[in-house]
Amino acid sequence: MPLETPTTAPPKTDLTALRIHRDGGTRNSSSGNGSGKAIALSAGIVAFLAILFLLGRSFLSSPETVETGIVAMVSPSQMNSVLTASGYVVASRKAAVGSKGTGRLVWLGVEEGSLVKKGEIIGRLEDADVEAALNEAQASLAAAQATLQSGKAGFANADSVFHRDGILYRSKLIASADFTSAKAAYEQAQALVNTDAANVELAERGVQAAQVQVEFTNIRAPFDGTVLTKDADVGDVMTPFGAAAGSKADIVSLADMTSLDAEVDVSESNIERVHVGQPCVISLDAVPEKQYRGVVHMIVPTAERSKATVLTKVDFLDKDARVLPEMSLKVMFLRDSAHVDSSGPELTVPAAAVLSKNGQKMVFLVAGDHVVETPVVLGNDIGNGIEVESGLKDGDKVVLSPATDLKTGTRVKETE
């Protein structure tokens, strides 16, 4: 409101001269400004109500029902899969290696991961007692062989006397009793030689038995393979069956890494989908980026009662050093006519979700309760999907067969 100031300024300002006039002139001078403000306020209210109306109609309008699909990682082989089962990598040629002898382990030459050859000594037991037994058997053999030589010499002498007395007896130069005595000595010497020869053979068998006991103290690899676990240490007492308290039966477990295959449990209700020779794709949980080609080798002709499954063995057609025993895996059983593709999974979008606008591939991405028109770069067709190179990520939802009037911001709900 206007303020009136005095015409002459005193040396000191008189505050009482300041006065607010409430006459008609003041009201007339401010009426123009008040009218402008009212118009602006009215226009603002109208705009606000218009925005509120549009937003309200948008939120209050019924959402459009759409069918959606998922952007997912899919391998080419999945399109030809008839069944998937879980299992483990198993070495079909595997052994727990121990000793048939009893004694304390004095040397162990391998550890986990060691490569061994068939017949290679991988451990030794103490052998002083069996070596002593072997030496004793060898000494007994030497004594038996000496006795045999003596018996042979006696037999040679008796044989000479017998043949000489025979000539003399037939010439009637000696008595019958002398010839009979020579014949008896000959037969006795022959019997002694036979006995000595048998004793030598027995002693040889004793040496062989002692050598076997000595060999039992050498623990050898039964085949070419890789040591999986070490089950004993130097100083442990080993027995053939580990029956004694504190004793052990095995020193290592060994597997032939060339005999690895996949063993999976197939439900009884699905076993008719599987047959010997069927192509497969094997995926290891430890190597998700790689898939291995396989083929059904055997369907074990019995079921597991507790799990209602049938054990199925699948051979690897290609594998690498990353495939290890007891790794978990999944096997996709494919149609017989399918081409086994071992390439890794690719990000794909359902083909029905893709549309073209001005030469650009687009999809409607579901974001909460509305859709967003999103450009994408696509690659090759994979089954009923198309490879996504950019624009989407695994797990995104997209509208299938979108309507022509669908646009960004449209509220949607999925079909039930």
C-alpha positions as CSV (number, residue, x, y, z in Angstrom):
1,M,0.0,0.0,0.0
2,P,1.3,3.6,-0.7
3,L,3.0,5.5,2.0
4,E,2.8,9.4,2.3
5,T,6.0,11.3,3.2
6,P,6.2,14.9,4.5
7,T,7.1,17.7,2.0
8,T,9.8,19.1,4.3
9,A,12.2,16.8,6.0
10,P,12.9,17.8,9.5
11,P,16.4,17.2,10.9
12,K,15.0,14.1,12.5
13,T,12.6,11.7,10.8
14,D,9.1,11.9,12.2
15,L,7.8,8.3,12.2
16,T,4.3,9.4,13.1
17,A,4.0,11.0,9.7
18,L,4.0,7.5,8.1
19,R,0.3,6.6,7.6
20,I,-1.7,4.0,5.6
21,H,-4.5,5.5,3.6
22,R,-7.7,3.4,3.3
23,D,-9.5,5.7,0.9
24,G,-11.1,4.8,-2.4
25,G,-8.0,5.9,-4.4
26,T,-5.9,3.3,-2.9
27,R,-8.4,0.5,-3.7
28,N,-8.7,1.7,-7.3
29,S,-5.0,1.7,-7.8
30,S,-4.6,-2.0,-6.7
31,S,-7.6,-3.4,-8.4
32,G,-5.7,-4.1,-11.7
33,N,-3.1,-6.2,-10.0
34,G,-5.6,-8.2,-8.0
35,S,-7.6,-9.0,-11.2
36,G,-4.4,-10.3,-12.9
37,K,-3.5,-12.5,-10.0
38,A,-7.0,-14.0,-9.9
39,I,-6.8,-14.9,-13.6
40,A,-3.4,-16.5,-13.2
41,L,-4.6,-18.5,-10.2
42,S,-7.7,-19.7,-12.1
43,A,-5.5,-20.8,-15.0
44,G,-3.2,-22.7,-12.7
45,I,-6.2,-24.4,-11.1
46,V,-7.6,-25.4,-14.4
47,A,-4.2,-26.8,-15.6
48,F,-3.8,-28.7,-12.3
49,L,-7.3,-30.2,-12.7
50,A,-6.5,-31.1,-16.3
51,I,-3.3,-32.9,-15.3
52,L,-5.1,-34.5,-12.4
53,F,-7.9,-35.7,-14.7
54,L,-5.4,-37.2,-17.2
55,L,-3.4,-38.9,-14.5
56,G,-6.6,-40.1,-12.8
57,R,-7.9,-41.5,-16.1
58,S,-4.6,-43.2,-16.7
59,F,-4.5,-44.8,-13.2
60,L,-8.3,-45.5,-13.0
61,S,-8.5,-47.0,-16.5
62,S,-8.4,-50.8,-16.7
63,P,-5.0,-52.2,-17.6
64,E,-4.6,-54.0,-20.9
65,T,-4.3,-57.8,-20.6
66,V,-1.2,-59.1,-22.4
67,E,0.6,-62.4,-22.8
68,T,4.2,-62.3,-21.8
69,G,7.4,-64.3,-22.5
70,I,10.8,-64.5,-20.7
71,V,14.2,-63.5,-22.1
72,A,16.4,-66.5,-21.1
73,M,19.7,-68.2,-21.7
74,V,18.9,-71.1,-24.1
75,S,21.3,-73.5,-25.8
76,P,20.5,-74.8,-29.3
77,S,20.3,-78.4,-28.0
78,Q,17.5,-77.4,-25.6
79,M,15.2,-77.0,-28.5
80,N,15.6,-80.7,-29.3
81,S,15.5,-82.0,-25.7
82,V,13.0,-84.6,-24.7
83,L,14.1,-85.1,-21.1
84,T,16.6,-83.7,-18.6
85,A,18.0,-85.6,-15.7
86,S,20.6,-84.9,-13.0
87,G,23.5,-87.0,-11.9
88,Y,27.3,-87.2,-11.4
89,V,30.5,-87.9,-13.2
90,V,31.6,-91.4,-12.4
91,A,34.8,-93.3,-13.2
92,S,33.7,-96.8,-14.5
93,R,37.2,-98.1,-13.8
94,K,38.0,-97.2,-10.2
95,A,39.8,-99.1,-7.4
96,A,40.7,-98.8,-3.7
97,V,44.3,-100.0,-3.7
98,G,45.7,-101.8,-0.7
99,S,48.0,-104.7,0.2
100,K,47.3,-108.4,0.7
101,G,50.0,-108.5,3.2
102,T,50.0,-107.3,6.8
103,G,52.5,-104.8,8.1
104,R,53.4,-101.2,8.8
105,L,53.5,-98.8,5.9
106,V,57.1,-97.6,5.6
107,W,57.0,-95.8,2.2
108,L,54.3,-94.0,0.2
109,G,55.3,-92.6,-3.2
110,V,52.1,-90.9,-4.4
111,E,49.7,-88.1,-3.4
112,E,46.4,-86.8,-4.6
113,G,46.6,-86.1,-8.3
114,S,49.6,-88.3,-9.0
115,L,49.6,-90.1,-12.3
116,V,50.6,-93.8,-12.1
117,K,51.3,-96.6,-14.5
118,K,50.1,-100.2,-14.3
119,G,52.5,-102.2,-12.1
120,E,54.2,-99.2,-10.7
121,I,55.1,-99.6,-6.9
122,I,53.2,-96.8,-5.1
123,G,53.9,-98.0,-1.5
124,R,55.8,-100.5,0.6
125,L,55.2,-102.4,3.9
126,E,57.9,-103.4,6.3
127,D,59.3,-106.7,5.0
128,A,62.0,-108.0,7.4
129,D,59.9,-111.0,8.5
130,V,59.0,-112.1,5.0
131,E,62.5,-111.5,3.7
132,A,63.8,-113.8,6.5
133,A,61.2,-116.4,5.5
134,L,62.3,-116.1,1.9
135,N,66.0,-116.6,2.8
136,E,65.0,-119.7,4.8
137,A,63.1,-121.2,1.9
138,Q,66.0,-120.5,-0.5
139,A,68.3,-122.3,2.0
140,S,66.0,-125.3,2.1
141,L,65.9,-125.4,-1.6
142,A,69.7,-125.4,-1.8
143,A,69.8,-128.4,0.7
144,A,67.2,-130.3,-1.3
145,Q,69.1,-129.8,-4.5
146,A,72.3,-131.0,-2.8
147,T,70.5,-134.1,-1.5
148,L,69.1,-134.8,-5.0
149,Q,72.6,-134.6,-6.5
150,S,73.9,-137.1,-3.9
151,G,71.0,-139.4,-4.6
152,K,71.6,-139.2,-8.3
153,A,75.3,-140.2,-7.7
154,G,74.2,-143.2,-5.7
155,F,71.6,-144.1,-8.3
156,A,74.3,-144.0,-11.0
157,N,76.5,-146.4,-9.0
158,A,73.6,-148.8,-8.3
159,D,72.6,-148.7,-11.9
160,S,76.2,-149.7,-13.0
161,V,76.4,-152.6,-10.4
162,F,72.9,-153.8,-11.4
163,H,73.7,-154.0,-15.2
164,R,77.2,-155.6,-14.5
165,D,75.7,-158.3,-12.2
166,G,73.0,-158.9,-14.8
167,I,75.6,-159.8,-17.4
168,L,77.5,-162.0,-14.9
169,Y,74.3,-163.7,-13.8
170,R,73.2,-164.5,-17.3
171,S,76.8,-165.9,-17.8
172,K,76.3,-168.0,-14.7
173,L,79.3,-166.3,-13.1
174,I,77.6,-165.1,-10.0
175,A,74.9,-166.5,-7.8
176,S,71.3,-165.6,-8.0
177,A,71.3,-163.9,-4.6
178,D,74.0,-161.5,-5.7
179,F,72.0,-160.4,-8.7
180,T,68.9,-160.0,-6.6
181,S,70.8,-157.8,-4.1
182,A,72.1,-155.6,-6.9
183,K,68.6,-155.2,-8.4
184,A,67.2,-154.2,-5.0
185,A,70.0,-151.6,-4.5
186,Y,69.2,-150.2,-7.9
187,E,65.5,-149.8,-7.2
188,Q,66.2,-148.2,-3.8
189,A,68.6,-145.7,-5.3
190,Q,66.0,-144.8,-8.0
191,A,63.3,-144.3,-5.3
192,L,65.6,-142.0,-3.4
193,V,66.3,-139.9,-6.5
194,N,62.6,-139.6,-7.0
195,T,62.1,-138.6,-3.4
196,D,64.9,-136.0,-3.6
197,A,63.5,-134.6,-6.8
198,A,60.1,-134.2,-5.1
199,N,61.7,-132.5,-2.2
200,V,63.5,-130.1,-4.5
201,E,60.1,-129.2,-6.2
202,L,58.6,-128.7,-2.8
203,A,61.4,-126.4,-1.8
204,E,61.0,-124.5,-5.0
205,R,57.3,-124.0,-4.2
206,G,58.3,-122.8,-0.7
207,V,60.6,-120.2,-2.3
208,Q,57.8,-119.1,-4.6
209,A,55.4,-118.7,-1.6
210,A,58.0,-116.7,0.3
211,Q,58.5,-114.5,-2.8
212,V,54.8,-113.9,-3.0
213,Q,54.7,-112.8,0.6
214,V,57.6,-110.4,-0.1
215,E,55.8,-109.1,-3.2
216,F,52.7,-108.5,-1.0
217,T,54.7,-105.8,0.8
218,N,55.0,-103.9,-2.5
219,I,51.7,-102.1,-3.3
220,R,51.4,-101.7,-7.0
221,A,49.0,-99.7,-9.3
222,P,46.5,-102.2,-10.9
223,F,46.1,-100.0,-14.0
224,D,47.1,-96.6,-15.5
225,G,45.2,-93.9,-13.6
226,T,45.1,-90.9,-11.3
227,V,45.2,-91.0,-7.5
228,L,42.0,-89.5,-6.2
229,T,42.4,-89.8,-2.4
230,K,45.2,-90.8,-0.1
231,D,43.7,-93.0,2.7
232,A,46.8,-93.9,4.7
233,D,50.2,-92.4,5.8
234,V,53.6,-93.8,6.6
235,G,53.4,-95.6,9.9
236,D,49.9,-96.9,9.6
237,V,49.4,-100.6,10.1
238,M,47.9,-102.2,7.0
239,T,45.9,-105.4,6.9
240,P,44.1,-107.0,3.9
241,F,40.6,-106.2,5.3
242,G,41.3,-103.6,7.9
243,A,39.7,-105.8,10.5
244,A,42.1,-105.1,13.3
245,A,41.6,-102.0,15.5
246,G,43.5,-99.0,14.3
247,S,44.5,-100.7,11.0
248,K,43.7,-99.7,7.5
249,A,43.0,-101.7,4.3
250,D,43.6,-99.2,1.5
251,I,46.3,-96.6,1.0
252,V,44.8,-94.8,-2.0
253,S,41.8,-94.7,-4.3
254,L,42.7,-94.7,-8.0
255,A,40.6,-93.9,-11.1
256,D,41.1,-94.3,-14.8
257,M,40.3,-90.8,-16.1
258,T,39.7,-92.2,-19.6
259,S,36.8,-94.2,-18.3
260,L,34.7,-91.3,-17.0
261,D,31.0,-91.3,-17.8
262,A,27.8,-89.7,-16.6
263,E,25.4,-91.5,-14.3
264,V,21.9,-90.0,-14.0
265,D,18.7,-91.1,-12.3
266,V,15.7,-91.2,-14.8
267,S,12.2,-91.3,-13.3
268,E,10.4,-94.6,-14.0
269,S,7.6,-92.6,-15.6
270,N,10.0,-91.1,-18.2
271,I,12.3,-94.0,-18.8
272,E,10.4,-94.9,-22.1
273,R,11.8,-91.6,-23.5
274,V,15.4,-93.0,-23.2
275,H,17.1,-95.7,-25.2
276,V,20.7,-96.9,-25.8
277,G,22.5,-94.9,-28.5
278,Q,20.4,-91.8,-27.9
279,P,22.3,-88.5,-28.4
280,C,22.7,-86.3,-25.3
281,V,24.2,-83.0,-24.2
282,I,26.0,-83.0,-20.8
283,S,26.3,-79.8,-18.7
284,L,28.6,-79.7,-15.7
285,D,27.7,-77.3,-12.9
286,A,31.4,-76.5,-12.5
287,V,31.8,-75.6,-16.2
288,P,28.5,-73.7,-17.0
289,E,29.9,-72.2,-20.2
290,K,30.7,-75.5,-21.8
291,Q,28.5,-78.4,-23.0
292,Y,29.8,-81.9,-23.8
293,R,28.4,-84.3,-26.4
294,G,27.3,-87.7,-25.1
295,V,25.4,-90.9,-26.0
296,V,23.4,-93.3,-23.9
297,H,25.6,-96.3,-23.2
298,M,23.5,-98.4,-20.8
299,I,20.2,-98.4,-19.0
300,V,20.7,-100.5,-15.9
301,P,18.0,-103.2,-15.9
302,T,16.8,-102.5,-12.4
303,A,15.0,-99.7,-10.6
304,E,15.9,-97.9,-7.3
305,R,12.8,-98.7,-5.2
306,S,13.2,-95.8,-2.7
307,K,13.6,-93.1,-5.5
308,A,11.5,-94.8,-8.2
309,T,14.3,-94.1,-10.7
310,V,16.4,-96.1,-13.2
311,L,20.1,-95.6,-13.4
312,T,21.3,-94.6,-16.9
313,K,24.9,-94.3,-18.0
314,V,25.9,-91.8,-20.6
315,D,29.4,-91.9,-22.3
316,F,31.3,-88.6,-23.0
317,L,32.0,-88.3,-26.7
318,D,34.3,-85.3,-25.9
319,K,35.7,-84.1,-22.6
320,D,38.6,-82.2,-21.2
321,A,40.7,-82.0,-18.1
322,R,38.0,-80.0,-16.3
323,V,35.8,-83.1,-16.1
324,L,36.5,-84.8,-12.7
325,P,34.9,-87.7,-10.9
326,E,31.9,-86.9,-8.6
327,M,31.1,-83.6,-10.3
328,S,27.4,-82.9,-10.5
329,L,25.9,-82.6,-13.9
330,K,22.7,-82.5,-16.0
331,V,22.1,-84.6,-19.1
332,M,19.7,-83.4,-21.8
333,F,18.4,-86.4,-23.8
334,L,17.7,-85.3,-27.4
335,R,15.7,-86.6,-30.3
336,D,17.4,-89.1,-32.5
337,S,17.3,-86.7,-35.5
338,A,18.8,-83.8,-33.5
339,H,22.2,-82.4,-34.3
340,V,24.3,-82.4,-31.1
341,D,25.6,-78.9,-30.6
342,S,28.1,-78.4,-27.8
343,S,28.1,-74.6,-27.9
344,G,27.2,-72.7,-24.8
345,P,23.8,-71.1,-24.1
346,E,22.8,-67.8,-25.7
347,L,20.4,-65.1,-24.5
348,T,17.2,-65.4,-26.5
349,V,13.9,-63.6,-26.8
350,P,10.7,-65.2,-28.0
351,A,10.3,-64.5,-31.8
352,A,6.6,-63.5,-31.2
353,A,7.7,-60.5,-29.0
354,V,9.7,-58.8,-31.8
355,L,8.3,-56.2,-34.1
356,S,9.8,-53.7,-36.6
357,K,9.5,-50.0,-36.6
358,N,11.3,-47.8,-39.1
359,G,13.8,-50.6,-39.8
360,Q,14.6,-51.0,-36.1
361,K,13.7,-54.2,-34.1
362,M,11.6,-53.4,-31.0
363,V,10.0,-55.2,-28.1
364,F,7.7,-54.0,-25.3
365,L,9.5,-54.6,-22.1
366,V,7.2,-55.1,-19.0
367,A,8.4,-52.7,-16.3
368,G,6.2,-53.1,-13.2
369,D,2.6,-52.5,-14.2
370,H,3.3,-50.8,-17.5
371,V,5.3,-51.4,-20.7
372,V,8.3,-49.6,-22.3
373,E,9.1,-49.8,-26.0
374,T,12.7,-51.0,-26.1
375,P,15.0,-51.2,-29.2
376,V,17.1,-54.4,-29.5
377,V,19.9,-55.8,-31.6
378,L,19.2,-59.4,-32.6
379,G,21.3,-62.3,-34.0
380,N,20.5,-65.8,-35.3
381,D,17.3,-67.7,-34.8
382,I,17.4,-70.4,-32.1
383,G,14.3,-72.6,-32.2
384,N,11.3,-70.5,-31.4
385,G,13.5,-67.6,-30.2
386,I,16.0,-65.1,-31.5
387,E,19.5,-64.5,-30.1
388,V,19.8,-61.1,-28.3
389,E,23.0,-59.2,-28.8
390,S,22.0,-56.1,-26.8
391,G,19.0,-54.3,-25.3
392,L,17.7,-57.0,-22.9
393,K,19.0,-59.1,-20.1
394,D,18.3,-62.6,-18.7
395,G,15.0,-62.7,-16.9
396,D,13.3,-59.7,-18.6
397,K,9.6,-60.1,-19.4
398,V,8.4,-59.0,-22.9
399,V,4.9,-58.7,-24.4
400,L,4.1,-61.5,-26.9
401,S,2.3,-60.5,-30.1
402,P,1.8,-56.8,-29.0
403,A,-1.2,-54.9,-30.2
404,T,-0.7,-52.1,-32.8
405,D,-1.9,-49.4,-30.4
406,L,0.3,-50.5,-27.5
407,K,2.8,-47.7,-26.5
408,T,5.2,-46.8,-23.8
409,G,3.4,-46.2,-20.4
410,T,0.4,-48.3,-21.2
411,R,-0.7,-50.2,-18.0
412,V,-0.8,-54.0,-18.5
413,K,-1.5,-57.1,-16.6
414,E,-0.4,-60.7,-17.6
415,T,-2.9,-63.3,-18.7
416,E,-3.7,-65.9,-16.0
